[in-house]
Amino acid sequence: MKILEYCIISAALAFMTPAAASGYHFENTGNGKTQDDVENVPKVSRKKSDLIRENMNLRQELDSLRAELEKFRMEMNAADSLEYEILEDIYDENEDKSAAGLNPEDYDAEVSDSLLSVWYMQQKISESIQEEYDMDSVKFESNVPDSVYVERLKAMNSFIDLPYNDIVKNYIILYSEKMDNRMGQILGLCSYYMPIIEEIFDEHGIPLELKAMAVIESSLNPTAVSRAGAKGMWQFMYSTAKIYGLDIDSFVDERLDPVKAAHAAAEYLKDSYNIFGDWNLAIASYNCGAGNVNRAIRRSGGKRAFWDIYPYLPRETRGYVPAFVGALYTMTYYKEHGIVPQPVAMPVHVDTFKVNKMLHFKQVSELAGVPMEDLKNLNPQYKHEIIPGNEKEYILRIPYTYTNAFIDNEDSLYAYKASEFFNPVVIKKIKDGGDGERIVHRVRSGEVLGKIAIRYRVSVSQIKRWNNLRSDNIRIGQRLVIYRGGKGPVTASSSKKTVQQPNPPHKSTVPADADYTVYTVKSGDSLYLIAKNYPGVSAQNIMDFNGISSKIKPGMKIRIPKL
C-alpha cells in the first residue's frame, strides 16, 4: 500500500512546477526519483501569481488523489467481508468487557460463523401486514382505555419485556381492531402452527413469546415470498438459510418447511441474543441486522435498551418491536376484541415418514389416497412435488388418517409409474434449470460479468437483461439481481409489445400475446390462496407476471398466467 501511495504522489509531482514540487519533501518515491532529481529540473521564468495559482490547482489535484487512495484503502480493508461489516462493530463494543453481549475472546469460530448471516437480513424487505398503513403518520383511536392495555400486558407475565406507550398502542389497535378479519385467518393458522413452533422454541431454550414474529414476518404463510427474495414463514434470505443448515436446490427449498425453518429461526435468534443480551434488541436485529443495531447503540452513546436506541434505528425497524407487542397482545386477547379464528383445512394430527428414494406426490396420492392438496400444504418445501430421496434422506408429512394406507402400499409406492413421473428428460430439465433462486450479488473488486456469470451458471446476456444493463461495465458495490442457474422470470423480447400494467408504479414485462386469466381479488384473498386454485401456478409466478408485490387489495384485477 505504501508503494502505491508513493506512486500516486510521484505522478502528481511529475506535473508540478519546480516551485510547487519544492514544497513537498520525501526520501524515495519508489520509482528512483529523489528530492535532488526534482530540484535539478530546469527553471522556467514565470510570473509569481501564475505560479501560485498553478501550485494551488496542483495541490487540489494531489488532495483528490489522496482521497481516491483512501477510498481504495477502505475498499481493500472491507473486501466485501461480512465479518468486517458485523463483527468489527461487535468487537469494538466489547473492548471494555462490560457490554451486555460476549467479550471479544468469547467469539469462537462456531459463534462467529453463525453471526455472519445476520448481515443478510438488512437486504430483506418484509411483506408485513402493517404495510397497508403508514404507521409513522397514522394515529388510531380505540374505546379501550390505556389502563386496560397496561393491565393486560402485565397479566401476560411475558419473559420478554412488553413496553407500553403511544407507539405500541398504535400497533395493538392495528392488530386487534383494524385488521380483525385478517387476524381471524391468522389465528386459524395459529391453531395448527403455533404448537409446532412452541415445541421447537422450547427445545432451543428461547422464549415462546417469540412465536409472534412469524405473524409479523409472513402472517404464518409458509410459502410467502418478499420482493427481495426472502422466503418462507420466517422470511430467510438464500445465504442466511444456507448458513443455518437449510437445504436449497433444484428440488427442495427448506425455507418453506415450517418445521426446519422454525429451528433455523430459533438458532438465529439465539445468536442475536448472544450479541446484545436483550430480547427486544434481538428481535430488532432480525429485521435490520446486527450491524444496524450496533450502530444505533453507538449513536445513542452506548445505551442498550430498545427505546433508547429507537431514534437511531432504520425507519422500517422502529416499528418492528411495537408490532411484535401488538401481534402478541392480539394472539392473547383476541376474544376480548371479538375476533373469531377462522377454520383452516389443515389436519390436526400428522404422521412423518422418512423417504430414501425418489418419490412423487402423485404416487402417494394415487396409491395411498392422500389428497394432493394435503401433500402440498404439509410439504411445501418440495418445489416440483418430487422428494429426491436418492440424494439424501428427506421426510414426508401426511394426515394420520392415511397412515395405514401409506404403510400398506409403501413397498409398491416407489415403483408405481416411476418411468412416467421420473422421466430422465424431465429430471434433467429440473436440474439443468438450476434452483431458480433470486439472489442479489454485490460486485467485488476485480469482478467482471463473465466471472459472475460462471459462478452462478448463467450467461452474461441474462445478467444484463435481468438488470437492464446496456453494457458490460459494472462498478464495485453495485448490486445485481441474478436467478441462480438461469431460471429467471420470463421477460418480453424487444420485438414484442407489453401490456399496460394496471397497478403502477410496478412494471410488467408480459408479452401482449401471453395467455392468461383475469382474476378480481376478493376480501381475504392472498396470492398464495389464489395460486392454489390454478394448478402449476405459484404466488411468485403471479407477482412476476403482473409486476407487483405480494400486497393486493379487494377489487384489484390481476392476471393469472396459463403455464
Backbone torsions as a table, in degrees:
resi	resn	phi	psi	omega
1	MET	NA	-37.1	179.4
2	LYS	-63.9	-39.0	178.4
3	ILE	-62.7	-42.6	179.5
4	LEU	-61.0	-39.3	-178.7
5	GLU	-66.6	-43.6	178.7
6	TYR	-60.1	-40.7	-178.1
7	CYS	-63.3	-42.1	-178.8
8	ILE	-66.2	-45.3	-179.6
9	ILE	-64.9	-39.2	179.1
10	SER	-62.5	-40.9	179.4
11	ALA	-62.1	-38.1	179.3
12	ALA	-68.2	-43.0	-178.8
13	LEU	-65.4	-28.1	-179.4
14	ALA	-62.8	-25.0	-178.9
15	PHE	-99.3	-2.3	-178.7
16	MET	-78.7	153.4	170.3
17	THR	-73.4	161.1	178.4
18	PRO	-55.3	-38.5	-178.7
19	ALA	-66.4	-37.0	179.5
20	ALA	-70.2	-42.9	-177.2
21	ALA	-67.0	-29.7	-176.3
22	SER	-65.5	-17.6	179.7
23	GLY	-86.3	0.9	-177.1
24	TYR	-123.5	117.0	-175.2
25	HIS	-110.3	138.5	173.4
26	PHE	-157.9	161.6	-176.0
27	GLU	-86.9	-46.0	-176.5
28	ASN	-151.1	129.8	-177.0
29	THR	-86.5	-8.8	-177.5
30	GLY	91.4	-9.4	178.9
31	ASN	-118.4	14.5	175.2
32	GLY	99.7	-15.8	-177.7
33	LYS	-81.4	143.9	175.8
34	THR	-124.8	177.7	179.3
35	GLN	-61.9	-36.2	179.0
36	ASP	-62.4	-37.7	179.3
37	ASP	-60.6	-41.3	-178.4
38	VAL	-68.2	-39.6	-177.2
39	GLU	-70.4	-23.3	-179.0
40	ASN	-81.8	-0.3	177.6
41	VAL	-64.6	132.5	-178.6
42	PRO	-55.4	135.9	-179.6
43	LYS	-79.6	142.5	-179.8
44	VAL	-116.0	133.7	-179.5
45	SER	-73.6	114.3	-179.5
46	ARG	-136.5	156.6	174.9
47	LYS	-68.9	146.5	-179.1
48	LYS	-61.8	-40.3	-179.4
49	SER	-63.9	-37.8	178.7
50	ASP	-67.2	-39.6	179.5
51	LEU	-64.9	-41.8	179.8
52	ILE	-62.3	-45.5	-179.2
53	ARG	-63.9	-42.3	179.6
54	GLU	-66.3	-40.1	178.5
55	ASN	-63.0	-40.3	178.8
56	MET	-62.4	-42.7	179.6
57	ASN	-63.3	-42.1	-179.0
58	LEU	-67.9	-37.1	177.8
59	ARG	-66.2	-34.7	175.0
60	GLN	-63.9	-39.8	177.2
61	GLU	-63.5	-40.4	179.4
62	LEU	-64.7	-40.0	177.1
63	ASP	-61.8	-39.7	178.6
64	SER	-63.6	-41.2	178.5
65	LEU	-64.0	-39.2	178.1
66	ARG	-64.6	-38.3	178.3
67	ALA	-63.8	-41.4	177.8
68	GLU	-64.3	-38.7	178.3
69	LEU	-62.6	-42.9	179.5
70	GLU	-65.4	-39.5	177.7
71	LYS	-61.5	-43.7	-179.9
72	PHE	-65.0	-39.0	179.1
73	ARG	-62.4	-42.0	179.6
74	MET	-65.0	-39.5	179.1
75	GLU	-64.1	-39.4	179.5
76	MET	-67.4	-39.8	-180.0
77	ASN	-65.0	-42.5	-179.4
78	ALA	-69.2	-44.8	178.9
79	ALA	50.6	29.1	179.3
80	ASP	54.7	35.6	-174.0
81	SER	-93.3	131.0	175.7
82	LEU	-64.9	-33.5	-178.8
83	GLU	-64.4	-39.4	177.3
84	TYR	-64.5	-40.3	-176.3
85	GLU	-66.0	-39.3	-171.8
86	ILE	-106.3	-57.8	-169.1
87	LEU	-71.1	-24.8	176.9
88	GLU	-58.0	-46.2	178.7
89	ASP	-64.3	-41.1	-176.4
90	ILE	-64.2	-44.4	-179.1
91	TYR	-63.0	-43.7	179.5
92	ASP	-61.7	-38.6	179.9
93	GLU	-61.5	-30.4	-171.8
94	ASN	-104.3	16.0	-177.2
95	GLU	-60.8	-33.5	-179.4
96	ASP	-88.6	3.7	177.6
97	LYS	56.7	25.8	179.8
98	SER	-118.7	-0.1	-178.8
99	ALA	-71.7	165.4	-173.4
100	ALA	-72.3	-22.0	-176.5
101	GLY	-87.1	-149.3	179.5
102	LEU	-85.4	158.1	173.3
103	ASN	-81.1	159.0	-177.6
104	PRO	-52.5	-41.7	-177.8
105	GLU	-70.9	-14.2	-179.0
106	ASP	-83.2	-10.8	-177.9
107	TYR	-84.3	84.0	179.0
108	ASP	-74.5	175.8	-174.6
109	ALA	-60.0	-38.6	-177.2
110	GLU	-65.4	-46.1	179.7
111	VAL	-66.6	-43.8	-177.6
112	SER	-61.9	-46.7	-180.0
113	ASP	-59.1	-38.4	-178.9
114	SER	-69.6	-36.1	-176.7
115	LEU	-73.4	-23.4	-176.9
116	LEU	-58.5	-30.8	-175.3
117	SER	-68.0	-17.8	-177.5
118	VAL	-59.8	-31.0	-178.0
119	TRP	-57.6	-36.9	-175.6
120	TYR	-62.4	-24.5	-178.2
121	MET	-67.9	-19.0	177.3
122	GLN	-65.8	-23.6	-178.4
123	GLN	-88.4	-7.7	-174.9
124	LYS	-81.0	137.4	173.1
125	ILE	-111.6	109.0	-175.8
126	SER	-80.2	129.3	176.3
127	GLU	-87.1	64.1	-175.8
128	SER	-83.2	158.0	-171.0
129	ILE	-70.9	-21.4	-179.5
130	GLN	-74.9	-4.6	-179.8
131	GLU	-67.2	-12.0	178.1
132	GLU	-73.1	-12.3	179.1
133	TYR	-126.5	151.3	171.8
134	ASP	-88.5	93.0	-172.3
135	MET	-70.2	-12.3	176.9
136	ASP	-77.8	-22.5	-175.7
137	SER	-115.7	-28.2	-177.5
138	VAL	-76.1	146.1	176.2
139	LYS	-133.7	108.9	-177.7
140	PHE	-82.7	151.6	176.1
141	GLU	-117.6	148.6	-179.8
142	SER	-143.3	153.7	176.1
143	ASN	-79.8	-9.4	-179.9
144	VAL	-80.1	123.2	179.8
145	PRO	-66.4	153.1	178.0
146	ASP	-57.3	-37.9	-177.4
147	SER	-61.2	-32.6	178.6
148	VAL	-69.4	-44.8	177.7
149	TYR	-58.6	-45.0	-177.9
150	VAL	-61.5	-46.2	-178.9
151	GLU	-64.8	-39.1	179.9
152	ARG	-66.5	-40.5	178.3
153	LEU	-63.7	-40.9	177.7
154	LYS	-64.1	-40.6	-177.5
155	ALA	-66.3	-20.0	178.7
156	MET	-68.8	-20.3	177.2
157	ASN	50.7	47.6	-175.2
158	SER	-73.6	141.0	174.7
159	PHE	-66.7	-29.9	178.0
160	ILE	-93.4	135.4	179.1
161	ASP	-60.8	126.5	179.2
162	LEU	-113.6	93.7	-176.9
163	PRO	-73.0	164.0	175.6
164	TYR	-135.5	127.3	174.1
165	ASN	-158.5	-173.3	-176.2
166	ASP	-63.3	-33.9	-179.7
167	ILE	-69.2	-46.5	178.1
168	VAL	-62.6	-41.3	179.2
169	LYS	-57.4	-41.3	-179.9
170	ASN	-59.2	-41.6	-179.3
171	TYR	-74.4	-32.7	175.9
172	ILE	-62.8	-44.4	179.2
173	ILE	-66.6	-37.8	179.0
174	LEU	-56.9	-51.0	-175.7
175	TYR	-75.9	-35.9	-172.7
176	SER	-90.2	-20.5	-176.2
177	GLU	-127.3	-42.3	-175.3
178	LYS	-79.8	-21.3	-178.8
179	MET	-127.6	40.1	-175.7
180	ASP	-63.6	-36.0	179.1
181	ASN	-66.2	-45.0	-178.8
182	ARG	-69.2	-36.7	177.0
183	MET	-64.7	-29.2	175.1
184	GLY	-61.7	-41.6	177.6
185	GLN	-66.3	-44.0	-178.8
186	ILE	-63.7	-41.8	179.8
187	LEU	-65.2	-30.8	174.4
188	GLY	-62.8	-41.4	176.8
189	LEU	-69.0	-30.6	179.9
190	CYS	-58.7	-35.3	-177.6
191	SER	-60.8	-25.9	179.2
192	TYR	-96.9	-48.1	-171.0
193	TYR	-82.1	-34.5	-173.0
194	MET	-63.7	-40.2	175.3
195	PRO	-59.0	-34.8	178.4
196	ILE	-66.7	-48.0	-178.4
197	ILE	-64.9	-42.3	-179.5
198	GLU	-60.8	-42.9	179.7
199	GLU	-62.8	-40.8	-179.6
200	ILE	-67.9	-44.7	-179.2
201	PHE	-66.0	-34.7	176.6
202	ASP	-65.8	-38.9	177.8
203	GLU	-61.4	-35.8	-178.3
204	HIS	-89.2	-4.2	176.3
205	GLY	72.7	34.0	176.8
206	ILE	-116.1	158.0	-176.7
207	PRO	-57.5	134.1	-179.3
208	LEU	-66.6	-22.5	-179.6
209	GLU	-60.7	-22.6	-179.2
210	LEU	-63.7	-12.2	178.3
211	LYS	-58.4	-26.7	-178.9
212	ALA	-64.8	-18.2	179.4
213	MET	-63.6	-29.7	178.9
214	ALA	-65.8	-28.8	176.6
215	VAL	-68.8	-42.8	179.9
216	ILE	-67.3	-42.2	-174.6
217	GLU	-69.8	-44.6	-168.2
218	SER	-142.9	3.2	-172.9
219	SER	56.8	32.1	179.4
220	LEU	61.9	30.9	176.2
221	ASN	-95.9	109.7	-176.0
222	PRO	-68.6	-14.5	179.3
223	THR	-111.5	20.7	179.8
224	ALA	-63.6	142.7	178.9
225	VAL	-132.9	127.1	178.9
226	SER	-89.2	169.3	179.3
227	ARG	-63.7	-26.7	-179.4
228	ALA	-87.6	-2.7	178.1
229	GLY	97.1	4.9	174.2
230	ALA	-69.7	140.0	-173.0
231	LYS	-131.3	157.0	172.2
232	GLY	89.6	176.4	-179.1
233	MET	-60.3	-31.2	-177.7
234	TRP	-105.6	7.6	170.5
235	GLN	51.7	57.5	176.7
236	PHE	-85.5	138.3	168.8
237	MET	-76.9	162.3	-174.9
238	TYR	-55.0	-54.8	-174.4
239	SER	-67.1	-38.3	177.8
240	THR	-60.7	-45.1	-179.6
241	ALA	-60.3	-42.1	179.9
242	LYS	-61.9	-43.5	-178.8
243	ILE	-64.3	-33.4	-178.7
244	TYR	-93.5	20.1	167.7
245	GLY	83.8	14.8	178.3
246	LEU	-89.4	129.5	179.8
247	ASP	-76.6	136.0	174.0
248	ILE	-140.9	117.7	175.8
249	ASP	-150.6	-162.2	-176.2
250	SER	-65.4	-25.8	-176.9
251	PHE	-104.1	-30.4	-168.7
252	VAL	-128.7	141.3	169.9
253	ASP	-136.3	97.0	-173.3
254	GLU	-74.4	-3.1	170.4
255	ARG	-63.7	-25.0	-179.2
256	LEU	-87.5	-5.0	177.6
257	ASP	-84.2	111.1	-176.0
258	PRO	-58.2	-32.1	-178.0
259	VAL	-75.6	-54.2	-177.4
260	LYS	-66.9	-36.3	178.8
261	ALA	-66.2	-34.6	178.3
262	ALA	-67.2	-38.1	175.3
263	HIS	-61.6	-43.8	179.9
264	ALA	-64.7	-41.0	178.9
265	ALA	-62.8	-38.9	179.2
266	ALA	-62.7	-44.2	179.0
267	GLU	-65.2	-39.9	179.4
268	TYR	-59.8	-46.9	-178.4
269	LEU	-68.1	-35.5	176.2
270	LYS	-62.5	-42.8	178.3
271	ASP	-61.1	-43.4	179.8
272	SER	-64.0	-39.9	179.3
273	TYR	-65.9	-35.1	177.4
274	ASN	-63.1	-26.4	178.0
275	ILE	-76.4	-49.0	-167.6
276	PHE	-103.2	-22.0	-178.7
277	GLY	66.9	20.6	-178.5
278	ASP	-147.7	127.5	-175.0
279	TRP	-70.8	-32.5	177.8
280	ASN	-65.4	-37.8	176.6
281	LEU	-71.3	-34.8	176.3
282	ALA	-63.5	-40.5	177.8
283	ILE	-62.6	-45.0	-179.9
284	ALA	-62.6	-39.6	-178.4
285	SER	-67.9	-25.3	176.6
286	TYR	-61.0	-30.7	-178.4
287	ASN	-86.2	-44.1	-171.2
288	CYS	-115.9	-9.6	179.4
289	GLY	99.6	151.2	-178.4
290	ALA	-64.3	-33.3	-179.5
291	GLY	-60.3	-45.1	-179.6
292	ASN	-67.1	-38.3	178.3
293	VAL	-65.8	-41.7	177.9
294	ASN	-62.5	-39.8	178.0
295	ARG	-65.4	-38.8	178.0
296	ALA	-63.7	-38.0	177.8
297	ILE	-63.0	-42.4	179.6
298	ARG	-64.4	-45.7	-177.8
299	ARG	-65.8	-24.4	179.4
300	SER	-84.3	-0.7	-178.4
301	GLY	89.2	20.2	177.5
302	GLY	93.7	9.4	179.3
303	LYS	-72.4	150.3	-173.4
304	ARG	-129.5	29.6	173.0
305	ALA	-111.2	141.0	-173.8
306	PHE	-54.2	-45.5	-175.0
307	TRP	-74.4	-17.6	174.4
308	ASP	-76.0	-33.2	-179.7
309	ILE	-98.0	-1.5	-177.0
310	TYR	-48.1	-47.8	-177.0
311	PRO	-66.1	-18.1	-174.9
312	TYR	-99.6	-1.5	179.1
313	LEU	-82.6	158.0	173.4
314	PRO	-56.1	148.5	-174.6
315	ARG	-54.1	-44.7	-175.1
316	GLU	-71.7	-18.4	-178.1
317	THR	-87.4	-23.3	-176.9
318	ARG	-58.5	-33.3	-178.6
319	GLY	-89.5	0.3	-172.8
320	TYR	-71.1	-46.6	177.3
321	VAL	-67.4	-44.9	174.2
322	PRO	-57.4	-37.2	177.7
323	ALA	-66.2	-38.1	176.7
324	PHE	-59.4	-45.4	179.1
325	VAL	-63.5	-43.4	-179.6
326	GLY	-62.9	-41.9	-179.8
327	ALA	-68.2	-43.0	-179.4
328	LEU	-65.6	-40.4	177.2
329	TYR	-59.3	-46.8	-176.6
330	THR	-67.9	-35.3	176.5
331	MET	-65.0	-24.0	-179.2
332	THR	-91.4	-39.5	-172.5
333	TYR	-116.1	30.5	-178.1
334	TYR	-62.9	-32.5	179.9
335	LYS	-63.6	-40.3	179.4
336	GLU	-62.6	-20.3	-179.7
337	HIS	-105.1	10.2	175.4
338	GLY	72.8	20.8	179.6
339	ILE	-87.7	130.5	-178.8
340	VAL	-110.8	118.3	177.2
341	PRO	-58.7	131.2	-180.0
342	GLN	-85.8	139.4	179.7
343	PRO	-65.7	144.1	178.5
344	VAL	-122.3	151.3	-177.4
345	ALA	-88.0	54.2	177.0
346	MET	-113.7	134.3	-178.8
347	PRO	-65.0	142.7	-179.3
348	VAL	-71.2	-40.1	-178.4
349	HIS	-117.2	137.4	-177.0
350	VAL	-131.5	140.4	173.4
351	ASP	-107.5	148.3	-177.5
352	THR	-117.7	132.7	179.5
353	PHE	-122.0	142.8	175.7
354	LYS	-86.1	134.1	-177.5
355	VAL	-118.3	125.4	-177.6
356	ASN	-118.1	10.0	177.2
357	LYS	-137.8	167.5	176.0
358	MET	-62.5	130.2	-178.6
359	LEU	-142.6	130.1	179.9
360	HIS	-101.6	143.7	178.5
361	PHE	-54.4	-37.3	-176.9
362	LYS	-67.3	-29.9	175.4
363	GLN	-63.8	-42.5	179.0
364	VAL	-69.0	-40.9	-177.1
365	SER	-67.7	-44.4	-174.6
366	GLU	-77.1	-30.5	-179.2
367	LEU	-93.9	-41.5	-177.2
368	ALA	-96.3	-8.8	176.4
369	GLY	80.1	9.2	-180.0
370	VAL	-72.4	124.7	179.8
371	PRO	-57.9	140.0	-180.0
372	MET	-58.1	-38.4	-179.3
373	GLU	-61.5	-39.4	177.9
374	ASP	-65.6	-41.2	179.5
375	LEU	-63.4	-40.7	179.9
376	LYS	-69.6	-42.3	-177.9
377	ASN	-67.5	-36.4	-177.3
378	LEU	-86.6	-15.8	-177.2
379	ASN	-134.8	57.0	-174.9
380	PRO	-69.1	-9.6	-176.9
381	GLN	-74.4	-14.8	-178.9
382	TYR	-92.3	108.1	-169.2
383	LYS	-64.6	-36.0	-173.2
384	HIS	-116.9	23.5	-179.7
385	GLU	62.5	23.0	179.0
386	ILE	-120.8	130.2	174.4
387	ILE	-98.1	111.1	-175.8
388	PRO	-80.1	62.7	-175.1
389	GLY	-64.5	-18.8	179.0
390	ASN	-75.4	-14.4	177.5
391	GLU	-81.9	-45.2	179.0
392	LYS	-166.3	174.9	-178.3
393	GLU	-78.7	128.4	176.0
394	TYR	-123.8	171.6	-179.1
395	ILE	-116.6	153.5	176.0
396	LEU	-127.1	129.7	178.0
397	ARG	-107.1	132.3	177.0
398	ILE	-136.8	156.0	175.7
399	PRO	-60.1	139.5	-174.4
400	TYR	-61.3	-22.0	-180.0
401	THR	-65.9	-15.6	-179.6
402	TYR	-108.3	8.9	-176.6
403	THR	-60.5	-49.2	-178.3
404	ASN	-62.0	-41.0	179.6
405	ALA	-63.6	-38.6	179.0
406	PHE	-65.1	-46.3	-179.3
407	ILE	-63.3	-41.2	-179.2
408	ASP	-62.7	-31.6	-175.7
409	ASN	-106.5	5.8	-172.1
410	GLU	-60.2	-38.6	-178.1
411	ASP	-64.9	-30.2	-177.4
412	SER	-100.8	-7.8	-177.3
413	LEU	-58.1	-47.8	-170.2
414	TYR	-69.4	-29.1	-178.8
415	ALA	-87.7	-16.8	-175.0
416	TYR	-64.9	115.1	179.0
417	LYS	51.0	32.8	-177.3
418	ALA	-60.5	-40.4	-178.9
419	SER	-65.0	-28.5	179.2
420	GLU	-78.9	-47.9	-175.5
421	PHE	-76.9	-26.6	-178.1
422	PHE	-118.0	45.7	176.1
423	ASN	-56.7	126.7	-177.0
424	PRO	-54.5	-34.4	179.8
425	VAL	-65.1	-43.4	-179.6
426	VAL	-66.3	-44.7	-179.5
427	ILE	-62.9	-42.6	179.3
428	LYS	-63.8	-38.8	180.0
429	LYS	-62.9	-40.3	178.7
430	ILE	-64.3	-45.8	-178.2
431	LYS	-68.6	-42.6	-178.3
432	ASP	-68.6	-24.8	-179.2
433	GLY	-74.8	-4.4	-176.2
434	GLY	71.0	-177.1	-178.8
435	ASP	-87.0	-5.8	177.4
436	GLY	69.2	13.4	-175.9
437	GLU	-69.2	128.1	176.8
438	ARG	-82.2	118.5	179.7
439	ILE	-127.5	162.2	176.5
440	VAL	-115.7	114.6	-178.3
441	HIS	-98.5	129.5	176.9
442	ARG	-96.2	120.9	-174.9
443	VAL	-65.9	131.4	-180.0
444	ARG	-105.7	166.1	179.3
445	SER	-59.4	132.1	177.4
446	GLY	88.1	-5.0	-178.5
447	GLU	-84.9	144.3	173.4
448	VAL	-127.1	166.2	-176.5
449	LEU	-58.8	-37.9	-178.9
450	GLY	-62.0	-42.4	179.8
451	LYS	-65.5	-41.6	179.5
452	ILE	-66.7	-39.7	-179.4
453	ALA	-62.2	-41.5	179.1
454	ILE	-64.5	-40.7	-177.7
455	ARG	-59.9	-40.2	-175.4
456	TYR	-103.0	9.0	177.5
457	ARG	58.8	47.8	176.2
458	VAL	-131.9	176.5	177.7
459	SER	-102.0	160.1	178.0
460	VAL	-61.9	-40.6	-179.4
461	SER	-62.9	-34.7	178.0
462	GLN	-65.9	-44.7	178.7
463	ILE	-60.4	-42.5	-179.7
464	LYS	-65.1	-38.3	-179.7
465	ARG	-69.1	-43.4	-178.5
466	TRP	-65.4	-26.1	-175.1
467	ASN	-113.7	9.6	178.7
468	ASN	54.7	43.0	178.8
469	LEU	-89.5	133.1	179.8
470	ARG	-93.8	-14.3	178.7
471	SER	-139.8	179.0	179.2
472	ASP	-87.4	2.3	-176.7
473	ASN	-76.6	129.2	174.7
474	ILE	-134.5	160.3	-176.6
475	ARG	-122.6	155.8	177.9
476	ILE	-60.6	132.7	179.8
477	GLY	91.2	-12.7	179.5
478	GLN	-66.3	141.8	-179.5
479	ARG	-103.6	128.5	-178.4
480	LEU	-116.9	130.6	174.3
481	VAL	-81.7	127.6	-178.0
482	ILE	-135.7	139.1	175.4
483	TYR	-105.2	106.7	-173.1
484	ARG	-53.5	129.8	-179.2
485	GLY	82.2	-1.8	177.2
486	GLY	85.9	1.3	-177.1
487	LYS	-86.9	68.0	-177.8
488	GLY	-94.5	-178.0	179.9
489	PRO	-67.7	151.4	177.5
490	VAL	-71.6	129.1	178.7
491	THR	-122.0	154.9	-177.9
492	ALA	-77.0	144.8	174.8
493	SER	-77.9	165.2	-175.6
494	SER	-66.0	-18.9	-177.1
495	SER	-87.3	-8.8	-177.0
496	LYS	-103.2	145.6	177.0
497	LYS	-79.8	156.9	178.9
498	THR	-112.9	149.8	179.6
499	VAL	-78.7	139.9	178.9
500	GLN	-62.2	126.8	-179.4
501	GLN	-70.2	124.6	-176.9
502	PRO	-80.2	-11.1	-175.6
503	ASN	-125.9	70.2	179.7
504	PRO	-60.4	156.9	12.5
505	PRO	-95.8	10.3	-178.7
506	HIS	-70.5	146.8	-178.5
507	LYS	-102.2	137.8	177.1
508	SER	-109.5	141.2	179.0
509	THR	-120.3	45.5	-177.3
510	VAL	-91.8	127.8	177.4
511	PRO	-58.3	146.5	-177.4
512	ALA	-62.5	-27.6	-178.5
513	ASP	-95.0	12.9	179.9
514	ALA	-65.2	145.8	-178.7
515	ASP	-93.4	122.5	-177.7
516	TYR	-155.4	166.7	176.3
517	THR	-116.3	137.3	178.9
518	VAL	-88.6	128.8	-179.3
519	TYR	-123.1	135.0	177.4
520	THR	-97.2	122.0	-176.5
521	VAL	-66.3	133.3	178.9
522	LYS	-106.9	164.6	178.0
523	SER	-60.5	132.3	-179.7
524	GLY	89.5	-5.8	179.5
525	ASP	-72.3	151.2	167.5
526	SER	-136.3	160.4	179.8
527	LEU	-60.8	-33.7	178.5
528	TYR	-63.1	-46.1	-179.2
529	LEU	-67.9	-38.3	179.2
530	ILE	-64.6	-45.1	-177.2
531	ALA	-61.4	-30.7	-178.9
532	LYS	-63.0	-23.0	-179.3
533	ASN	-84.3	-3.8	-178.3
534	TYR	-127.1	99.3	-176.9
535	PRO	-51.9	133.2	177.6
536	GLY	86.0	-7.1	-178.1
537	VAL	-103.8	133.1	177.3
538	SER	-108.5	167.3	177.1
539	ALA	-61.3	-37.0	178.9
540	GLN	-65.3	-37.2	176.4
541	ASN	-57.9	-43.9	-178.3
542	ILE	-65.9	-42.0	179.8
543	MET	-63.5	-46.0	-179.9
544	ASP	-64.6	-39.7	-176.0
545	PHE	-67.7	-33.9	-177.4
546	ASN	-100.9	-10.9	-178.0
547	GLY	68.9	38.1	-177.1
548	ILE	-124.5	168.2	172.3
549	SER	-88.8	-173.8	-178.4
550	SER	-80.3	-4.5	-179.0
551	LYS	-83.6	114.8	179.1
552	ILE	-126.4	160.3	-178.5
553	LYS	-131.8	152.1	177.6
554	PRO	-55.2	137.8	-180.0
555	GLY	94.5	-17.6	179.2
556	MET	-68.4	137.3	177.8
557	LYS	-100.4	123.4	179.1
558	ILE	-125.1	156.3	-177.8
559	ARG	-101.9	130.8	179.0
560	ILE	-102.7	113.7	-177.4
561	PRO	-67.1	145.6	174.1
562	LYS	-96.4	101.3	-175.6
563	LEU	-88.8	NA	NA
